[in-house]
Amino acid sequence: MKFIPLSIPNFEGNERKYVDEAIDQGWVSTGGAYIRKLEEKMAHFLHVENVAACQSGTSALHLALVETGVGPGDVVIVPPLTFIAAVNPVKYQFATPIFIDCDDSFCIDPIKLQEFCEKECHFDGETLFYKGKTVKALIVVHVFGNMADMVSILKIARKYNIKVIEDATEALGTKYTDGPLKGKYAGTIGDFGCYSFNGNNVLETEMREMDRDFHTNSNQENTTISKTNTEQLIHQGCSKSRCLWPWCGGSVKDSSRFF
Ligand SMILES: Cc1ncc(COP(=O)(O)O)c(C=O)c1O
């Protein structure tokens, strides 16, 4: 039987040079020039203001949930066709994932989403409840380079006061070419956008397969989380002036993108 690889990493540029540089400079754990470079380049590419590198796609999604205020007893809507990282962090927050099916794009189906909100939930004009639990957020996963129908999904989410977190890992670079969201990239439309740079994704910046504990500069950059509103930034591997991690002590009030 012929083996078909899921993805083949393409190291044809300066990757080795940059890893060597990071090691030579000693920036192999929580910071370094490449983190900032990645954030700036991603912000430029996605046409967003600020980005923050996280430790992994999973942690980016987890932080987005924390920022959204998802906690014990809440409900988060997720698609069934997804890498599990879109679901696990919901459990980390002791919330309940509710699965809504996908449409022909393989992404969450806005028609089924609307049906769920309308027929299975109760909306009191401010909060959506499912079996007495608050529906706080919806995680949209754009799979296989496709983008979910974000126009319809946003409309529903705004109507029912649900925050939208995009996992745009598999659709980095996908954008609307017409319609009301023309020019908008996957991951820049909802309240938060997350991108994993795991080795089997569109872009890879890590060496986790070698050793989970071996961190290079680029290892710290392996994931991005983006955010459209302007509350605060949580950023692992940042400079102190712009971080809200409890052990870091900096603060940020005007960032609009997390990576
Ligand atoms: C769509 C999607 N989301 C999230 C992740 C998780 O990212 P990480 O492995 O960086 O935690 C992956 C991993 O490949 C993924 O494919």
Ligand as a Chemical Component Dictionary entry (heavy atoms), coordinates in Angstrom:
data_LIG
# 
_chem_comp.id                   LIG 
_chem_comp.type                 NON-POLYMER 
_chem_comp.pdbx_formal_charge   0 
_chem_comp.three_letter_code    LIG 
# 
loop_
_chem_comp_atom.comp_id 
_chem_comp_atom.atom_id 
_chem_comp_atom.alt_atom_id 
_chem_comp_atom.type_symbol 
_chem_comp_atom.charge 
_chem_comp_atom.model_Cartn_x 
_chem_comp_atom.model_Cartn_y 
_chem_comp_atom.model_Cartn_z 
_chem_comp_atom.pdbx_ordinal 
LIG C1 C1 C 0 -6.861 22.890 13.266 1  
LIG C2 C2 C 0 -5.883 22.751 14.381 2  
LIG N1 N1 N 0 -6.076 23.446 15.506 3  
LIG C3 C3 C 0 -5.226 23.359 16.548 4  
LIG C4 C4 C 0 -4.139 22.532 16.497 5  
LIG C5 C5 C 0 -3.282 22.382 17.735 6  
LIG O1 O1 O 0 -2.113 23.000 17.648 7  
LIG P1 P1 P 0 -0.885 22.598 18.591 8  
LIG O2 O2 O 0 -0.467 21.218 18.206 9  
LIG O3 O3 O 0 0.108  23.669 18.219 10 
LIG O4 O4 O 0 -1.341 22.690 20.001 11 
LIG C6 C6 C 0 -3.873 21.800 15.353 12 
LIG C7 C7 C 0 -2.673 20.955 15.281 13 
LIG O5 O5 O 0 -2.247 20.471 14.286 14 
LIG C8 C8 C 0 -4.769 21.891 14.256 15 
LIG O6 O6 O 0 -4.598 21.193 13.138 16 
# 
loop_
_chem_comp_bond.comp_id 
_chem_comp_bond.atom_id_1 
_chem_comp_bond.atom_id_2 
_chem_comp_bond.value_order 
_chem_comp_bond.pdbx_ordinal 
LIG C1 C2 SING 1  
LIG C2 N1 SING 2  
LIG C2 C8 DOUB 3  
LIG N1 C3 DOUB 4  
LIG C3 C4 SING 5  
LIG C4 C5 SING 6  
LIG C4 C6 DOUB 7  
LIG C5 O1 SING 8  
LIG O1 P1 SING 9  
LIG P1 O2 DOUB 10 
LIG P1 O3 SING 11 
LIG P1 O4 SING 12 
LIG C6 C7 SING 13 
LIG C6 C8 SING 14 
LIG C7 O5 DOUB 15 
LIG C8 O6 SING 16 
# 
